[in-house]
């Protein structure tokens, strides 16, 4: 048998945690010395300890942990439960990391209020382009609503292009247009060659995106979490120069995945009225 200190060391937990588990009945010592009160554990109890710690670290409550462990769930079933919760935790970490990036980007915009540079804004004509596209609707223009929609659309787009054997003929792009209420019509598009066979495109729509006579453009460098800074620069420039826009926008992904995010380059294009 092992003292509580030795058992804690072998189990990579604290003595305090073992005492707590004993107090609530999750892991009783194998023996308690009646005269000294010292707790002693057996090596076989590490099996139960490993399950307790793994389940607790994956977010199960102690009451849930007790039910699972006391049910003597088999190793295969337990592994499946842990893998499922592990995936949930990983998704939550990814979501929290993305939210932190958006918060940092918003703080940068707040710090630049009143001093945001618009020197990088240019005006150019955008030519019509033949594309394959899929469309969807986001419930609002907020990142939390747009991101899953546009991500799903691009997955569908490139999957269908690959299946049809149609090669992209230029950088992918997204278009955004106001819809009913707060909604936003979103498309994921990819330029294709003029001789690409529309019949092979399956669920994709093949059409020509209209050109833009005059578009205010901004080149955003880096992760998409900071793209709001580019839109605010465009808004400031458009207003300062007496222009108007129709509320639509395009994002052209000049450099994107699989390149590292810090190397991404996205051109934002907003039509303007020069009259």
C-alpha positions as CSV (number, residue, x, y, z in Angstrom):
1,X,0.0,0.0,0.0
2,X,1.0,3.6,-0.5
3,X,0.7,6.6,1.8
4,X,-1.6,9.4,0.5
5,X,1.5,11.4,-0.4
6,X,3.0,8.7,-2.5
7,X,-0.3,7.9,-4.1
8,X,-0.9,11.6,-5.0
9,X,2.6,11.7,-6.6
10,X,1.9,8.6,-8.7
11,X,-1.5,9.8,-9.7
12,X,-0.3,13.3,-10.5
13,X,-2.9,14.9,-8.3
14,X,-2.8,16.9,-5.0
15,X,-3.2,15.4,-1.6
16,X,-5.9,18.0,-1.1
17,X,-7.8,16.6,-4.0
18,X,-7.5,13.0,-2.7
19,X,-8.9,14.1,0.7
20,X,-11.8,15.9,-1.0
21,X,-12.6,12.8,-3.1
22,X,-12.5,10.7,0.1
23,X,-14.8,13.2,1.9
24,X,-17.5,13.1,-0.9
25,X,-17.2,9.3,-1.4
26,X,-15.6,9.4,-4.9
27,X,-12.4,7.6,-4.0
28,X,-12.1,6.1,-0.5
29,X,-8.7,4.9,0.7
30,X,-8.1,1.2,0.7
31,X,-7.4,1.4,4.4
32,X,-7.4,4.0,7.1
33,X,-5.2,3.4,10.2
34,X,-7.5,3.4,13.1
35,X,-5.0,5.0,15.5
36,X,-3.3,7.6,13.4
37,X,-6.1,8.2,10.8
38,X,-3.5,7.9,8.0
39,X,-4.9,7.0,4.6
40,X,-3.4,4.2,2.5
41,X,-4.1,3.4,-1.2
42,X,-3.5,0.5,-3.5
43,X,-2.0,0.7,-7.0
44,X,-5.3,-0.7,-8.4
45,X,-7.1,2.5,-7.3
46,X,-5.2,4.5,-9.9
47,X,-7.6,3.1,-12.5
48,X,-10.5,4.8,-10.8
49,X,-8.5,8.0,-10.2
50,X,-7.6,8.2,-13.9
51,X,-11.2,8.1,-14.8
52,X,-12.2,10.6,-12.2
53,X,-9.6,13.2,-13.3
54,X,-10.2,12.7,-17.0
55,X,-14.0,13.1,-16.6
56,X,-13.6,16.1,-14.4
57,X,-11.1,17.8,-16.7
58,X,-13.5,17.4,-19.6
59,X,-16.1,19.3,-17.8
60,X,-18.3,16.7,-16.2
61,X,-19.7,17.6,-12.8
62,X,-18.6,15.6,-9.8
63,X,-22.1,14.2,-9.6
64,X,-21.9,13.1,-13.2
65,X,-18.4,11.7,-12.6
66,X,-19.7,9.6,-9.7
67,X,-22.6,8.1,-11.8
68,X,-20.3,7.2,-14.7
69,X,-17.5,5.7,-12.6
70,X,-19.9,3.8,-10.3
71,X,-21.7,2.4,-13.4
72,X,-18.4,0.6,-14.2
73,X,-18.5,1.8,-17.8
74,X,-16.3,-0.3,-20.1
75,X,-13.1,1.0,-21.4
76,X,-14.3,1.2,-25.0
77,X,-17.5,3.1,-24.0
78,X,-15.6,5.4,-21.7
79,X,-13.1,6.1,-24.4
80,X,-15.9,7.1,-26.7
81,X,-17.5,9.4,-24.1
82,X,-14.1,11.0,-23.5
83,X,-13.4,11.5,-27.2
84,X,-16.8,13.1,-27.7
85,X,-16.3,15.5,-24.8
86,X,-12.8,16.1,-26.0
87,X,-14.1,17.2,-29.3
88,X,-16.7,19.5,-27.6
89,X,-14.0,21.1,-25.5
90,X,-11.7,21.6,-28.6
91,X,-14.6,23.3,-30.4
92,X,-15.2,25.6,-27.4
93,X,-11.5,26.5,-27.2
94,X,-11.5,27.3,-30.9
95,X,-14.6,29.4,-30.5
96,X,-13.1,31.2,-27.5
97,X,-9.8,31.8,-29.3
98,X,-11.7,33.3,-32.3
99,X,-13.8,35.5,-30.0
100,X,-10.6,36.8,-28.3
101,X,-9.2,37.6,-31.7
102,X,-12.3,39.6,-32.6
103,X,-12.2,41.4,-29.2
104,X,-8.6,42.4,-29.9
105,X,-9.5,43.6,-33.3
106,X,-12.4,45.6,-31.9
107,X,-10.1,47.2,-29.3
108,X,-7.7,48.2,-32.1
109,X,-10.5,49.9,-33.9
110,X,-11.6,51.7,-30.7
111,X,-8.0,52.9,-30.2
112,X,-7.9,54.3,-33.7
113,X,-11.2,56.2,-33.5
114,X,-10.8,59.6,-35.0
115,X,-7.4,58.7,-36.4
116,X,-8.1,55.8,-38.7
117,X,-6.0,56.1,-41.9
118,X,-7.7,55.9,-45.2
119,X,-4.6,56.4,-47.3
120,X,-4.8,52.7,-48.4
121,X,-8.3,53.2,-50.0
122,X,-8.2,53.2,-53.8
123,X,-10.9,53.5,-56.4
124,X,-11.0,51.2,-59.4
125,X,-13.2,49.6,-62.0
126,X,-14.0,45.9,-61.4
127,X,-14.6,43.9,-64.6
128,X,-17.4,41.3,-64.9
129,X,-16.3,37.8,-64.0
130,X,-17.8,34.4,-64.8
131,X,-18.1,32.4,-61.6
132,X,-19.5,29.2,-60.1
133,X,-21.3,30.1,-56.9
134,X,-23.5,29.0,-54.1
135,X,-25.7,31.3,-52.0
136,X,-27.1,31.4,-48.5
137,X,-28.6,33.8,-46.0
138,X,-27.1,34.9,-42.7
139,X,-29.5,36.1,-40.0
140,X,-27.4,39.2,-39.5
141,X,-24.2,40.9,-40.6
142,X,-22.6,39.9,-37.3
143,X,-19.6,37.6,-37.4
144,X,-21.3,34.9,-35.3
145,X,-24.0,34.7,-38.0
146,X,-21.9,35.2,-41.2
147,X,-18.9,33.0,-40.4
148,X,-20.7,29.7,-40.2
149,X,-22.7,30.4,-43.3
150,X,-19.8,31.5,-45.5
151,X,-17.6,28.7,-44.2
152,X,-20.3,26.1,-45.1
153,X,-20.8,27.7,-48.5
154,X,-17.1,27.6,-49.4
155,X,-17.0,23.9,-48.3
156,X,-19.9,23.2,-50.6
157,X,-18.5,25.2,-53.5
158,X,-15.0,23.7,-53.6
159,X,-16.4,20.2,-53.0
160,X,-18.7,20.5,-56.0
161,X,-15.9,22.1,-58.2
162,X,-13.6,19.2,-57.4
163,X,-16.3,16.6,-58.1
164,X,-17.1,18.3,-61.4
165,X,-13.4,18.5,-62.4
166,X,-13.7,22.3,-62.8
167,X,-10.5,24.2,-61.9
168,X,-10.7,27.7,-60.3
169,X,-9.5,30.4,-62.7
170,X,-8.8,33.0,-60.1
171,X,-9.0,33.8,-56.4
172,X,-12.2,32.9,-54.6
173,X,-14.6,35.7,-53.4
174,X,-17.6,36.3,-51.3
175,X,-20.4,38.8,-51.9
176,X,-22.7,40.3,-49.4
177,X,-26.0,42.1,-50.0
178,X,-28.7,43.3,-47.6
179,X,-31.8,41.1,-47.4
180,X,-35.1,41.3,-45.6
181,X,-34.8,42.7,-42.1
182,X,-31.4,42.2,-40.6
183,X,-30.6,39.3,-42.9
184,X,-27.7,39.3,-45.3
185,X,-27.6,37.4,-48.6
186,X,-24.1,35.7,-48.9
187,X,-22.5,34.0,-51.8
188,X,-19.3,32.0,-52.1
189,X,-18.0,32.3,-55.7
190,X,-15.0,31.2,-57.7
191,X,-13.9,32.4,-61.2
192,X,-14.0,29.7,-63.8
193,X,-12.8,29.4,-67.3
194,X,-15.1,30.6,-70.1
195,X,-15.2,27.0,-71.6
196,X,-16.1,25.3,-68.3
197,X,-19.1,23.1,-68.8
198,X,-22.2,24.4,-66.8
199,X,-23.8,20.9,-67.1
200,X,-21.0,19.4,-65.0
201,X,-21.4,22.0,-62.2
202,X,-24.1,20.0,-60.4
203,X,-25.7,22.2,-57.7
204,X,-23.5,25.2,-58.5
205,X,-24.9,28.2,-60.2
206,X,-22.8,29.4,-63.2
207,X,-23.3,33.1,-64.0
208,X,-21.4,36.3,-64.6
209,X,-21.1,38.7,-61.7
210,X,-21.7,42.3,-62.9
211,X,-18.8,44.6,-63.1
212,X,-18.5,47.6,-60.8
213,X,-18.0,51.0,-62.5
214,X,-16.4,52.5,-59.4
215,X,-15.4,50.5,-56.3
216,X,-13.7,51.8,-53.2
217,X,-11.1,49.1,-52.4
218,X,-9.1,48.3,-49.3
219,X,-6.4,45.6,-49.0
220,X,-6.6,43.8,-45.7
221,X,-3.6,41.9,-44.5
222,X,-3.8,39.2,-41.9
223,X,-6.5,37.1,-40.2
224,X,-10.2,37.6,-41.0
225,X,-10.8,38.5,-37.4
226,X,-9.4,42.0,-38.1
227,X,-11.3,42.6,-41.3
228,X,-13.7,45.0,-39.6
229,X,-10.9,47.6,-39.6
230,X,-10.9,47.6,-43.4
231,X,-14.6,48.1,-43.6
232,X,-14.4,51.0,-41.1
233,X,-11.6,52.6,-43.2
234,X,-13.8,52.3,-46.3
235,X,-16.8,53.8,-44.5
236,X,-14.7,56.7,-43.3
237,X,-13.2,57.3,-46.7
238,X,-16.6,57.1,-48.5
239,X,-18.2,59.6,-46.1
240,X,-15.3,62.0,-46.1
241,X,-15.3,62.1,-49.9
242,X,-19.0,62.6,-50.3
243,X,-19.8,59.3,-51.9
244,X,-22.6,56.8,-51.3
245,X,-22.7,53.0,-51.4
246,X,-25.6,50.6,-52.0
247,X,-24.7,48.4,-49.0
248,X,-23.2,45.6,-51.0
249,X,-19.7,44.4,-50.7
250,X,-17.2,41.9,-52.1
251,X,-14.2,40.2,-50.5
252,X,-11.6,38.8,-52.9
253,X,-9.3,36.4,-51.2
254,X,-6.0,37.1,-53.0
255,X,-4.0,35.0,-50.5
256,X,-5.8,32.6,-48.3
257,X,-5.9,29.0,-46.9
258,X,-3.6,27.0,-46.9
259,X,-1.2,29.9,-46.3
260,X,-0.8,30.9,-42.6
261,X,-3.3,33.5,-41.5
262,X,-0.7,36.2,-41.0
263,X,0.0,36.1,-44.7
264,X,-3.6,36.3,-45.9
265,X,-4.5,39.2,-48.2
266,X,-8.1,40.1,-48.8
267,X,-9.3,43.0,-51.0
268,X,-12.5,44.6,-49.9
269,X,-14.6,46.2,-52.7
270,X,-17.6,48.4,-52.1
271,X,-19.5,50.1,-55.0
272,X,-19.7,53.9,-54.8
273,X,-21.8,56.5,-56.5
274,X,-19.5,59.1,-58.0
275,X,-22.4,61.4,-59.1
